[in-house]
Amino acid sequence: MSVQALILVDIQNDYFPGGKWTLSGADGAAAKAAPILAAAREAGDLVVHVRHESASADAPFFVPGSEGAKLHTKVLNRADEQVILKHFINSFRDTELATVLERNGIKELVVVGSMSHLCVDAITRAAADQGYTVTVIHDACASRDLEFNGLTVPAAHVHGAFMASLAFGYATVISAEQWLAR
């Protein structure tokens, strides 16, 4: 049994062109996540999909039961793969994720998904704090422009800053190509 799990975080329709909260590079990130998913399946690793739904029907995106809240077709789960429903940024908060990982003897996590600056960051830090070894596949993650104090921060800078921060103390941060070559 593998001690590694692939966690696909919030790769959902609302983040893609035509969705309610489009991310910069969502298509490209999902295209990088797809071969990671295929390799994890082939290796017999545990695969866990995390899907976010807002708590309210009037939320700006991920409205419960909506098309936008569904997993994107590039990385759909198989019937034998766990889908964790969450309502908070941190995938561990008020979910069964920790129980699923513990029950399967998981020690190492590979993380892909969205958004780099929120949910990917939160799960990576929480997992590292809980003792997991974490690898983030940076080009299989997506973000968006942010604004702070009148300054627009381009998505590439947001993504880069968060990946650099995670690489500094929480995770190994590598490309899909590097991970697949291992």
Backbone as JSON Lines, residues from 0, in Angstrom:
{"i":0,"aa":"M","n":[0.85,-1.2,0.0],"ca":[0.0,0.0,0.0],"c":[0.88,1.25,0.0]}
{"i":1,"aa":"S","n":[0.54,2.2,-0.84],"ca":[1.28,3.45,-0.94],"c":[1.03,4.33,0.28]}
{"i":2,"aa":"V","n":[2.05,5.08,0.66],"ca":[1.89,6.03,1.76],"c":[1.67,7.44,1.23]}
{"i":3,"aa":"Q","n":[1.5,7.56,-0.08],"ca":[1.33,8.86,-0.73],"c":[-0.09,9.04,-1.24]}
{"i":4,"aa":"A","n":[-0.6,10.26,-1.11],"ca":[-1.92,10.59,-1.64],"c":[-1.81,11.83,-2.51]}
{"i":5,"aa":"L","n":[-2.56,11.81,-3.6],"ca":[-2.73,13.0,-4.43],"c":[-4.0,13.69,-3.98]}
{"i":6,"aa":"I","n":[-3.88,14.99,-3.65],"ca":[-5.03,15.79,-3.26],"c":[-5.27,16.83,-4.35]}
{"i":7,"aa":"L","n":[-6.43,16.75,-4.98],"ca":[-6.82,17.71,-6.02],"c":[-7.79,18.69,-5.36]}
{"i":8,"aa":"V","n":[-7.35,19.93,-5.19],"ca":[-8.1,20.92,-4.42],"c":[-8.9,21.85,-5.33]}
{"i":9,"aa":"D","n":[-10.21,21.77,-5.24],"ca":[-11.12,22.75,-5.84],"c":[-10.9,23.0,-7.33]}
{"i":10,"aa":"I","n":[-10.64,21.96,-8.09],"ca":[-10.55,22.13,-9.54],"c":[-11.98,22.02,-10.07]}
{"i":11,"aa":"Q","n":[-12.68,23.14,-9.98],"ca":[-14.12,23.21,-10.21],"c":[-14.47,24.2,-11.31]}
{"i":12,"aa":"N","n":[-15.61,23.98,-11.92],"ca":[-16.02,24.74,-13.11],"c":[-16.05,26.25,-12.93]}
{"i":13,"aa":"D","n":[-16.43,26.76,-11.78],"ca":[-16.5,28.22,-11.61],"c":[-15.15,28.92,-11.78]}
{"i":14,"aa":"Y","n":[-14.06,28.2,-11.68],"ca":[-12.73,28.79,-11.83],"c":[-12.26,28.87,-13.28]}
{"i":15,"aa":"F","n":[-13.01,28.27,-14.18],"ca":[-12.6,28.2,-15.58],"c":[-13.33,29.26,-16.4]}
{"i":16,"aa":"P","n":[-12.82,29.59,-17.62],"ca":[-13.49,30.57,-18.46],"c":[-14.99,30.26,-18.58]}
{"i":17,"aa":"G","n":[-15.8,31.28,-18.36],"ca":[-17.24,31.13,-18.37],"c":[-17.82,30.89,-16.98]}
{"i":18,"aa":"G","n":[-16.94,30.61,-16.02],"ca":[-17.38,30.41,-14.64],"c":[-17.56,31.72,-13.92]}
{"i":19,"aa":"K","n":[-17.98,31.65,-12.68],"ca":[-18.28,32.86,-11.91],"c":[-17.06,33.51,-11.26]}
{"i":20,"aa":"W","n":[-15.9,32.81,-11.21],"ca":[-14.73,33.35,-10.51],"c":[-13.48,32.88,-11.25]}
{"i":21,"aa":"T","n":[-13.34,33.3,-12.49],"ca":[-12.29,32.8,-13.37],"c":[-10.89,33.09,-12.85]}
{"i":22,"aa":"L","n":[-10.07,32.05,-12.87],"ca":[-8.68,32.18,-12.45],"c":[-7.78,32.32,-13.66]}
{"i":23,"aa":"S","n":[-6.66,32.98,-13.46],"ca":[-5.65,33.09,-14.5],"c":[-4.95,31.74,-14.63]}
{"i":24,"aa":"G","n":[-4.99,31.15,-15.81],"ca":[-4.28,29.89,-16.03],"c":[-4.99,28.64,-15.53]}
{"i":25,"aa":"A","n":[-6.29,28.71,-15.28],"ca":[-7.02,27.53,-14.78],"c":[-6.93,26.36,-15.76]}
{"i":26,"aa":"D","n":[-7.1,26.63,-17.05],"ca":[-7.03,25.55,-18.04],"c":[-5.64,24.91,-18.07]}
{"i":27,"aa":"G","n":[-4.62,25.74,-18.06],"ca":[-3.25,25.23,-18.07],"c":[-2.92,24.42,-16.83]}
{"i":28,"aa":"A","n":[-3.38,24.89,-15.68],"ca":[-3.12,24.17,-14.43],"c":[-3.83,22.81,-14.44]}
{"i":29,"aa":"A","n":[-5.07,22.78,-14.92],"ca":[-5.81,21.52,-14.99],"c":[-5.16,20.57,-15.99]}
{"i":30,"aa":"A","n":[-4.63,21.12,-17.08],"ca":[-3.93,20.28,-18.06],"c":[-2.67,19.66,-17.46]}
{"i":31,"aa":"K","n":[-2.03,20.34,-16.53],"ca":[-0.86,19.77,-15.82],"c":[-1.32,18.79,-14.73]}
{"i":32,"aa":"A","n":[-2.47,19.05,-14.11],"ca":[-2.97,18.16,-13.07],"c":[-3.42,16.82,-13.64]}
{"i":33,"aa":"A","n":[-3.93,16.8,-14.85],"ca":[-4.47,15.57,-15.44],"c":[-3.43,14.45,-15.53]}
{"i":34,"aa":"P","n":[-2.21,14.69,-16.05],"ca":[-1.23,13.59,-16.06],"c":[-0.71,13.22,-14.67]}
{"i":35,"aa":"I","n":[-0.74,14.16,-13.74],"ca":[-0.4,13.85,-12.34],"c":[-1.44,12.87,-11.8]}
{"i":36,"aa":"L","n":[-2.71,13.15,-12.08],"ca":[-3.8,12.27,-11.66],"c":[-3.63,10.89,-12.28]}
{"i":37,"aa":"A","n":[-3.35,10.83,-13.57],"ca":[-3.18,9.54,-14.25],"c":[-2.02,8.75,-13.65]}
{"i":38,"aa":"A","n":[-0.92,9.43,-13.35],"ca":[0.25,8.75,-12.77],"c":[-0.04,8.25,-11.36]}
{"i":39,"aa":"A","n":[-0.76,9.04,-10.57],"ca":[-1.11,8.61,-9.21],"c":[-2.01,7.39,-9.26]}
{"i":40,"aa":"R","n":[-2.95,7.39,-10.17],"ca":[-3.83,6.23,-10.32],"c":[-3.03,4.99,-10.71]}
{"i":41,"aa":"E","n":[-2.15,5.17,-11.68],"ca":[-1.34,4.04,-12.15],"c":[-0.44,3.5,-11.04]}
{"i":42,"aa":"A","n":[0.07,4.39,-10.18],"ca":[0.95,3.97,-9.09],"c":[0.17,3.36,-7.92]}
{"i":43,"aa":"G","n":[-1.14,3.47,-7.96],"ca":[-1.95,2.94,-6.86],"c":[-1.99,3.85,-5.65]}
{"i":44,"aa":"D","n":[-1.66,5.12,-5.85],"ca":[-1.74,6.09,-4.76],"c":[-3.2,6.4,-4.44]}
{"i":45,"aa":"L","n":[-3.45,6.77,-3.21],"ca":[-4.76,7.27,-2.84],"c":[-5.0,8.58,-3.57]}
{"i":46,"aa":"V","n":[-6.16,8.73,-4.16],"ca":[-6.54,9.98,-4.84],"c":[-7.75,10.55,-4.1]}
{"i":47,"aa":"V","n":[-7.62,11.81,-3.69],"ca":[-8.7,12.49,-2.99],"c":[-9.0,13.8,-3.71]}
{"i":48,"aa":"H","n":[-10.25,13.97,-4.1],"ca":[-10.71,15.21,-4.71],"c":[-11.38,16.04,-3.62]}
{"i":49,"aa":"V","n":[-11.05,17.31,-3.55],"ca":[-11.7,18.21,-2.61],"c":[-12.57,19.15,-3.42]}
{"i":50,"aa":"R","n":[-13.81,19.29,-3.0],"ca":[-14.77,20.13,-3.72],"c":[-15.38,21.11,-2.72]}
{"i":51,"aa":"H","n":[-15.29,22.39,-3.06],"ca":[-15.77,23.46,-2.19],"c":[-17.19,23.84,-2.6]}
{"i":52,"aa":"E","n":[-18.06,23.96,-1.64],"ca":[-19.38,24.56,-1.86],"c":[-19.55,25.68,-0.85]}
{"i":53,"aa":"S","n":[-20.09,26.78,-1.31],"ca":[-20.4,27.88,-0.4],"c":[-21.54,27.46,0.51]}
{"i":54,"aa":"A","n":[-21.61,28.07,1.66],"ca":[-22.68,27.73,2.61],"c":[-24.01,28.35,2.23]}
{"i":55,"aa":"S","n":[-23.98,29.32,1.32],"ca":[-25.18,30.09,1.01],"c":[-25.49,30.03,-0.49]}
{"i":56,"aa":"A","n":[-26.75,30.0,-0.83],"ca":[-27.18,29.99,-2.23],"c":[-26.93,31.33,-2.93]}
{"i":57,"aa":"D","n":[-26.69,32.4,-2.16],"ca":[-26.41,33.69,-2.79],"c":[-24.92,34.02,-2.8]}
{"i":58,"aa":"A","n":[-24.08,33.0,-2.68],"ca":[-22.62,33.18,-2.71],"c":[-22.18,33.61,-4.12]}
{"i":59,"aa":"P","n":[-21.02,34.28,-4.22],"ca":[-20.56,34.72,-5.53],"c":[-20.13,33.58,-6.45]}
{"i":60,"aa":"F","n":[-19.75,32.43,-5.9],"ca":[-19.39,31.27,-6.7],"c":[-19.49,30.02,-5.83]}
{"i":61,"aa":"F","n":[-19.37,28.84,-6.47],"ca":[-19.53,27.54,-5.8],"c":[-20.87,27.43,-5.08]}
{"i":62,"aa":"V","n":[-21.91,27.89,-5.73],"ca":[-23.26,27.81,-5.18],"c":[-23.65,26.33,-5.09]}
{"i":63,"aa":"P","n":[-24.18,25.92,-3.95],"ca":[-24.55,24.51,-3.79],"c":[-25.46,24.02,-4.92]}
{"i":64,"aa":"G","n":[-25.1,22.86,-5.48],"ca":[-25.89,22.24,-6.52],"c":[-25.72,22.83,-7.92]}
{"i":65,"aa":"S","n":[-24.88,23.86,-8.04],"ca":[-24.72,24.51,-9.34],"c":[-23.7,23.78,-10.21]}
{"i":66,"aa":"E","n":[-23.76,24.07,-11.5],"ca":[-22.77,23.54,-12.44],"c":[-21.37,24.04,-12.08]}
{"i":67,"aa":"G","n":[-21.27,25.27,-11.63],"ca":[-19.99,25.85,-11.27],"c":[-19.32,25.16,-10.09]}
{"i":68,"aa":"A","n":[-20.09,24.55,-9.22],"ca":[-19.53,23.87,-8.05],"c":[-19.07,22.45,-8.37]}
{"i":69,"aa":"K","n":[-19.36,21.97,-9.56],"ca":[-18.95,20.6,-9.94],"c":[-17.47,20.54,-10.29]}
{"i":70,"aa":"L","n":[-16.87,19.36,-10.11],"ca":[-15.49,19.15,-10.51],"c":[-15.36,19.3,-12.01]}
{"i":71,"aa":"H","n":[-14.23,19.84,-12.45],"ca":[-13.99,20.06,-13.87],"c":[-13.73,18.73,-14.58]}
{"i":72,"aa":"T","n":[-14.15,18.65,-15.82],"ca":[-14.04,17.4,-16.58],"c":[-12.61,16.92,-16.78]}
{"i":73,"aa":"K","n":[-11.63,17.81,-16.74],"ca":[-10.24,17.39,-16.93],"c":[-9.73,16.5,-15.8]}
{"i":74,"aa":"V","n":[-10.38,16.58,-14.64],"ca":[-9.89,15.82,-13.47],"c":[-11.04,15.18,-12.69]}
{"i":75,"aa":"L","n":[-12.03,14.69,-13.39],"ca":[-13.18,14.08,-12.71],"c":[-12.75,12.87,-11.89]}
{"i":76,"aa":"N","n":[-13.43,12.7,-10.78],"ca":[-13.15,11.54,-9.94],"c":[-13.74,10.28,-10.55]}
{"i":77,"aa":"R","n":[-13.09,9.16,-10.24],"ca":[-13.65,7.85,-10.55],"c":[-14.53,7.45,-9.37]}
{"i":78,"aa":"A","n":[-15.38,6.46,-9.59],"ca":[-16.31,6.02,-8.55],"c":[-15.59,5.55,-7.29]}
{"i":79,"aa":"D","n":[-14.37,5.03,-7.43],"ca":[-13.63,4.52,-6.28],"c":[-12.77,5.59,-5.6]}
{"i":80,"aa":"E","n":[-12.87,6.83,-6.03],"ca":[-12.06,7.92,-5.45],"c":[-12.9,8.79,-4.54]}
{"i":81,"aa":"Q","n":[-12.34,9.09,-3.4],"ca":[-13.0,9.9,-2.38],"c":[-13.16,11.35,-2.86]}
{"i":82,"aa":"V","n":[-14.33,11.91,-2.65],"ca":[-14.56,13.34,-2.86],"c":[-14.94,13.94,-1.51]}
{"i":83,"aa":"I","n":[-14.13,14.87,-1.05],"ca":[-14.34,15.54,0.22],"c":[-15.07,16.86,-0.04]}
{"i":84,"aa":"L","n":[-16.22,17.04,0.55],"ca":[-16.95,18.31,0.44],"c":[-16.52,19.21,1.59]}
{"i":85,"aa":"K","n":[-16.14,20.44,1.24],"ca":[-15.74,21.39,2.27],"c":[-16.5,22.69,2.12]}
{"i":86,"aa":"H","n":[-16.54,23.45,3.22],"ca":[-17.21,24.75,3.23],"c":[-16.29,25.86,3.71]}
{"i":87,"aa":"F","n":[-15.02,25.52,3.95],"ca":[-14.04,26.5,4.43],"c":[-12.8,26.43,3.54]}
{"i":88,"aa":"I","n":[-11.93,27.38,3.67],"ca":[-10.71,27.44,2.87],"c":[-9.81,26.24,3.15]}
{"i":89,"aa":"N","n":[-9.63,25.89,4.4],"ca":[-8.77,24.78,4.8],"c":[-9.51,23.46,4.59]}
{"i":90,"aa":"S","n":[-8.98,22.6,3.76],"ca":[-9.62,21.32,3.44],"c":[-9.72,20.37,4.62]}
{"i":91,"aa":"F","n":[-8.98,20.61,5.68],"ca":[-9.05,19.78,6.88],"c":[-10.18,20.23,7.82]}
{"i":92,"aa":"R","n":[-10.58,21.48,7.71],"ca":[-11.54,22.04,8.67],"c":[-12.95,21.46,8.46]}
{"i":93,"aa":"D","n":[-13.45,20.81,9.49],"ca":[-14.81,20.25,9.49],"c":[-15.07,19.3,8.33]}
{"i":94,"aa":"T","n":[-14.04,18.54,7.93],"ca":[-14.2,17.52,6.89],"c":[-13.63,16.21,7.41]}
{"i":95,"aa":"E","n":[-13.8,15.18,6.61],"ca":[-13.26,13.87,6.96],"c":[-11.88,13.62,6.35]}
{"i":96,"aa":"L","n":[-11.22,14.65,5.82],"ca":[-9.94,14.47,5.15],"c":[-8.9,13.81,6.05]}
{"i":97,"aa":"A","n":[-8.71,14.3,7.26],"ca":[-7.71,13.71,8.16],"c":[-8.0,12.24,8.44]}
{"i":98,"aa":"T","n":[-9.26,11.91,8.61],"ca":[-9.65,10.52,8.88],"c":[-9.35,9.63,7.68]}
{"i":99,"aa":"V","n":[-9.65,10.11,6.48],"ca":[-9.38,9.35,5.26],"c":[-7.88,9.1,5.12]}
{"i":100,"aa":"L","n":[-7.08,10.12,5.34],"ca":[-5.63,9.97,5.21],"c":[-5.09,9.01,6.26]}
{"i":101,"aa":"E","n":[-5.53,9.16,7.49],"ca":[-5.07,8.29,8.58],"c":[-5.48,6.84,8.33]}
{"i":102,"aa":"R","n":[-6.7,6.63,7.95],"ca":[-7.22,5.29,7.7],"c":[-6.42,4.58,6.61]}
{"i":103,"aa":"N","n":[-5.86,5.34,5.68],"ca":[-5.1,4.77,4.57],"c":[-3.6,4.79,4.8]}
{"i":104,"aa":"G","n":[-3.15,5.19,5.99],"ca":[-1.73,5.17,6.31],"c":[-0.9,6.16,5.53]}
{"i":105,"aa":"I","n":[-1.5,7.26,5.13],"ca":[-0.82,8.25,4.3],"c":[0.16,9.07,5.13]}
{"i":106,"aa":"K","n":[1.35,9.26,4.57],"ca":[2.41,10.06,5.21],"c":[2.83,11.25,4.33]}
{"i":107,"aa":"E","n":[2.57,11.13,3.02],"ca":[3.02,12.14,2.06],"c":[1.85,12.6,1.2]}
{"i":108,"aa":"L","n":[1.76,13.91,0.99],"ca":[0.71,14.47,0.15],"c":[1.32,15.17,-1.05]}
{"i":109,"aa":"V","n":[0.69,15.0,-2.19],"ca":[0.99,15.75,-3.4],"c":[-0.24,16.61,-3.64]}
{"i":110,"aa":"V","n":[-0.04,17.92,-3.74],"ca":[-1.16,18.86,-3.82],"c":[-1.14,19.59,-5.15]}
{"i":111,"aa":"V","n":[-2.32,19.62,-5.8],"ca":[-2.56,20.41,-7.0],"c":[-3.9,21.11,-6.82]}
{"i":112,"aa":"G","n":[-4.11,22.21,-7.56],"ca":[-5.43,22.81,-7.51],"c":[-5.48,24.31,-7.42]}
{"i":113,"aa":"S","n":[-6.56,24.78,-6.81],"ca":[-6.87,26.2,-6.79],"c":[-7.42,26.61,-5.44]}
{"i":114,"aa":"M","n":[-7.31,27.8,-5.09],"ca":[-6.47,28.87,-5.57],"c":[-5.14,28.82,-4.82]}
{"i":115,"aa":"S","n":[-4.08,29.12,-5.51],"ca":[-2.74,29.06,-4.92],"c":[-2.66,29.83,-3.61]}
{"i":116,"aa":"H","n":[-3.26,31.0,-3.59],"ca":[-3.11,31.91,-2.45],"c":[-4.1,31.63,-1.31]}
{"i":117,"aa":"L","n":[-5.03,30.71,-1.49],"ca":[-5.99,30.41,-0.42],"c":[-6.0,28.92,-0.11]}
{"i":118,"aa":"C","n":[-6.75,28.16,-0.85],"ca":[-7.0,26.77,-0.5],"c":[-5.76,25.89,-0.65]}
{"i":119,"aa":"V","n":[-4.95,26.11,-1.67],"ca":[-3.7,25.36,-1.81],"c":[-2.76,25.72,-0.67]}
{"i":120,"aa":"D","n":[-2.63,26.99,-0.39],"ca":[-1.8,27.44,0.73],"c":[-2.29,26.85,2.05]}
{"i":121,"aa":"A","n":[-3.59,26.92,2.3],"ca":[-4.14,26.45,3.58],"c":[-3.94,24.96,3.79]}
{"i":122,"aa":"I","n":[-4.22,24.14,2.78],"ca":[-4.07,22.7,2.96],"c":[-2.6,22.33,3.13]}
{"i":123,"aa":"T","n":[-1.72,23.02,2.41],"ca":[-0.3,22.7,2.5],"c":[0.24,23.02,3.89]}
{"i":124,"aa":"R","n":[-0.08,24.18,4.4],"ca":[0.39,24.56,5.73],"c":[-0.21,23.66,6.81]}
{"i":125,"aa":"A","n":[-1.51,23.38,6.71],"ca":[-2.17,22.53,7.7],"c":[-1.58,21.12,7.67]}
{"i":126,"aa":"A","n":[-1.36,20.59,6.48],"ca":[-0.8,19.24,6.36],"c":[0.61,19.17,6.93]}
{"i":127,"aa":"A","n":[1.44,20.16,6.61],"ca":[2.8,20.18,7.16],"c":[2.77,20.29,8.67]}
{"i":128,"aa":"D","n":[1.88,21.12,9.2],"ca":[1.76,21.27,10.65],"c":[1.31,19.97,11.32]}
{"i":129,"aa":"Q","n":[0.6,19.13,10.58],"ca":[0.14,17.85,11.12],"c":[1.15,16.73,10.89]}
{"i":130,"aa":"G","n":[2.31,17.06,10.32],"ca":[3.37,16.08,10.17],"c":[3.47,15.4,8.82]}
{"i":131,"aa":"Y","n":[2.65,15.78,7.87],"ca":[2.76,15.2,6.54],"c":[3.93,15.82,5.79]}
{"i":132,"aa":"T","n":[4.55,15.04,4.93],"ca":[5.5,15.55,3.96],"c":[4.67,15.99,2.76]}
{"i":133,"aa":"V","n":[4.87,17.23,2.31],"ca":[4.0,17.78,1.26],"c":[4.82,18.21,0.05]}
{"i":134,"aa":"T","n":[4.31,17.86,-1.11],"ca":[4.85,18.34,-2.38],"c":[3.73,19.09,-3.09]}
{"i":135,"aa":"V","n":[4.01,20.3,-3.53],"ca":[3.05,21.09,-4.31],"c":[3.56,21.15,-5.75]}
{"i":136,"aa":"I","n":[2.7,20.82,-6.68],"ca":[3.03,20.9,-8.11],"c":[2.61,22.29,-8.58]}
{"i":137,"aa":"H","n":[3.58,23.2,-8.65],"ca":[3.27,24.62,-8.84],"c":[2.56,24.94,-10.13]}
{"i":138,"aa":"D","n":[2.88,24.25,-11.21],"ca":[2.23,24.59,-12.48],"c":[0.9,23.86,-12.67]}
{"i":139,"aa":"A","n":[0.49,23.1,-11.65],"ca":[-0.84,22.49,-11.63],"c":[-1.73,23.19,-10.62]}
{"i":140,"aa":"C","n":[-1.37,24.45,-10.33],"ca":[-2.14,25.31,-9.42],"c":[-2.43,26.62,-10.14]}
{"i":141,"aa":"A","n":[-3.51,27.28,-9.77],"ca":[-3.88,28.54,-10.41],"c":[-4.31,29.56,-9.37]}
{"i":142,"aa":"S","n":[-4.2,30.84,-9.77],"ca":[-4.57,31.94,-8.89],"c":[-5.27,33.01,-9.72]}
{"i":143,"aa":"R","n":[-5.36,34.2,-9.17],"ca":[-5.96,35.32,-9.89],"c":[-5.35,36.62,-9.38]}
{"i":144,"aa":"D","n":[-5.58,37.7,-10.11],"ca":[-5.13,39.01,-9.66],"c":[-5.79,39.31,-8.31]}
{"i":145,"aa":"L","n":[-5.04,39.96,-7.44],"ca":[-5.57,40.4,-6.16],"c":[-5.37,41.9,-6.04]}
{"i":146,"aa":"E","n":[-6.16,42.51,-5.21],"ca":[-6.0,43.94,-4.93],"c":[-5.74,44.13,-3.45]}
{"i":147,"aa":"F","n":[-4.81,45.05,-3.17],"ca":[-4.53,45.4,-1.78],"c":[-4.15,46.87,-1.71]}
{"i":148,"aa":"N","n":[-4.88,47.61,-0.93],"ca":[-4.54,49.0,-0.65],"c":[-4.36,49.81,-1.94]}
{"i":149,"aa":"G","n":[-5.25,49.57,-2.91],"ca":[-5.19,50.3,-4.17],"c":[-4.21,49.74,-5.19]}
{"i":150,"aa":"L","n":[-3.52,48.67,-4.86],"ca":[-2.53,48.07,-5.75],"c":[-3.09,46.76,-6.3]}
{"i":151,"aa":"T","n":[-3.03,46.6,-7.62],"ca":[-3.41,45.33,-8.23],"c":[-2.15,44.48,-8.35]}
{"i":152,"aa":"V","n":[-2.21,43.29,-7.78],"ca":[-1.09,42.35,-7.83],"c":[-1.43,41.3,-8.88]}
{"i":153,"aa":"P","n":[-0.65,41.22,-9.96],"ca":[-0.95,40.26,-11.03],"c":[-0.94,38.81,-10.52]}
{"i":154,"aa":"A","n":[-1.78,37.99,-11.1],"ca":[-1.91,36.59,-10.69],"c":[-0.57,35.86,-10.68]}
{"i":155,"aa":"A","n":[0.27,36.11,-11.67],"ca":[1.57,35.43,-11.7],"c":[2.41,35.79,-10.48]}
{"i":156,"aa":"H","n":[2.31,37.03,-10.02],"ca":[3.05,37.45,-8.83],"c":[2.44,36.87,-7.56]}
{"i":157,"aa":"V","n":[1.12,36.83,-7.51],"ca":[0.43,36.23,-6.37],"c":[0.85,34.77,-6.26]}
{"i":158,"aa":"H","n":[0.74,34.05,-7.37],"ca":[1.1,32.63,-7.4],"c":[2.56,32.43,-7.01]}
{"i":159,"aa":"G","n":[3.44,33.21,-7.61],"ca":[4.87,33.07,-7.32],"c":[5.2,33.35,-5.86]}
{"i":160,"aa":"A","n":[4.59,34.36,-5.29],"ca":[4.85,34.69,-3.89],"c":[4.4,33.56,-2.96]}
{"i":161,"aa":"F","n":[3.24,33.0,-3.24],"ca":[2.75,31.91,-2.39],"c":[3.56,30.63,-2.58]}
{"i":162,"aa":"M","n":[3.96,30.32,-3.79],"ca":[4.79,29.13,-4.02],"c":[6.15,29.31,-3.34]}
{"i":163,"aa":"A","n":[6.72,30.51,-3.43],"ca":[8.0,30.77,-2.77],"c":[7.88,30.62,-1.27]}
{"i":164,"aa":"S","n":[6.79,31.11,-0.71],"ca":[6.56,31.01,0.73],"c":[6.41,29.55,1.16]}
{"i":165,"aa":"L","n":[5.63,28.78,0.41],"ca":[5.46,27.37,0.74],"c":[6.78,26.61,0.62]}
{"i":166,"aa":"A","n":[7.55,26.93,-0.41],"ca":[8.84,26.25,-0.62],"c":[9.83,26.59,0.48]}
{"i":167,"aa":"F","n":[9.68,27.74,1.09],"ca":[10.62,28.17,2.13],"c":[10.5,27.32,3.39]}
{"i":168,"aa":"G","n":[9.28,26.89,3.73],"ca":[9.2,26.18,4.99],"c":[8.12,25.12,5.12]}
{"i":169,"aa":"Y","n":[7.32,24.89,4.09],"ca":[6.2,23.97,4.24],"c":[6.19,22.79,3.28]}
{"i":170,"aa":"A","n":[6.8,22.94,2.11],"ca":[6.64,21.9,1.1],"c":[7.8,21.92,0.11]}
{"i":171,"aa":"T","n":[7.93,20.83,-0.6],"ca":[8.75,20.81,-1.8],"c":[7.84,21.33,-2.91]}
{"i":172,"aa":"V","n":[8.3,22.31,-3.65],"ca":[7.48,22.89,-4.71],"c":[8.21,22.66,-6.03]}
{"i":173,"aa":"I","n":[7.58,21.83,-6.89],"ca":[8.21,21.44,-8.16],"c":[7.18,21.51,-9.28]}
{"i":174,"aa":"S","n":[7.68,21.36,-10.51],"ca":[6.79,21.37,-11.68],"c":[6.21,19.97,-11.91]}
{"i":175,"aa":"A","n":[5.18,19.92,-12.72],"ca":[4.58,18.64,-13.09],"c":[5.61,17.77,-13.8]}
{"i":176,"aa":"E","n":[6.38,18.37,-14.67],"ca":[7.41,17.62,-15.4],"c":[8.42,17.0,-14.43]}
{"i":177,"aa":"Q","n":[8.86,17.77,-13.44],"ca":[9.81,17.24,-12.45],"c":[9.18,16.09,-11.65]}
{"i":178,"aa":"W","n":[7.92,16.25,-11.25],"ca":[7.27,15.21,-10.47],"c":[7.09,13.94,-11.29]}
{"i":179,"aa":"L","n":[6.66,14.1,-12.54],"ca":[6.43,12.94,-13.39],"c":[7.73,12.21,-13.73]}
{"i":180,"aa":"A","n":[8.84,12.91,-13.72],"ca":[10.15,12.31,-14.02],"c":[10.72,11.51,-12.85]}
{"i":181,"aa":"R","n":[10.14,11.67,-11.66],"ca":[10.65,10.97,-10.47],"c":[10.49,9.48,-10.6]}
